[in-house]
Amino acid sequence: MQSTHLRKLLGTILICLIVLTSCNFSLVRTVEVTRVHTVVVTELLVIVESATPGPTIELPTASGTPNPFVVWNSGEVAEAFRRAGLEVDHPRPMTSDDYGLVPMLAIEGTRFFIPSVCADCGGRIMSFANLQDLAIVQDYYAQMARFGAVLASWVYVKDNILLQINGELAETAALKYKAVLDELVK
């Protein structure tokens, strides 16, 4: 449990460092301090503005044909995991909070938990409208893993689905989720 909190703290510190290094310090001004108060920080809030556009949802063509890239929705994948006996605790539609700093490019997603690893460990199943958006999110997770094991995730892709699982899950267990994902057929 303590390693999870340490992981979150290190991740937050890393994200803050990334944000701070991208700041324009020419806007910094000197301030005279006339009074000092003791402040205890219990939570760090980081607000990041991004030029990343919202989800790009491709609607059916004028002829009414569906988007050929979209094969699966996240609920179908979560149900396949459940049927295979994998841990998919409290699956629910993803909210903006579930994305964190991940670009919100999925057309929909499912958040689930794997309590055998830790109380808030789990994964995300995201469905995309096109390969470009999927590749951006896949690359985001690859970049985070380069900052250290504490930010690493298991990431698997099949068709329009990206599966992200907490890196604390043992590789043998993560590969079971990948196997079910790989075996999906319509």
Secondary structure, DSSP 8 states (H G I E B T S, - for coil): -HHHHHHHHHHHHHHHHHHHHTS-GGG----------------------------------TT----TT----HHHHHHHHHHTT---EEEEE--HHHHTTS----SEEEEEE-TTT-TT-EEEEEE-SSHHHHHHHHHHHHHHHHT-GGG-EEEEEETTEEEEEETTS-HHHHHHHHHHHHH---
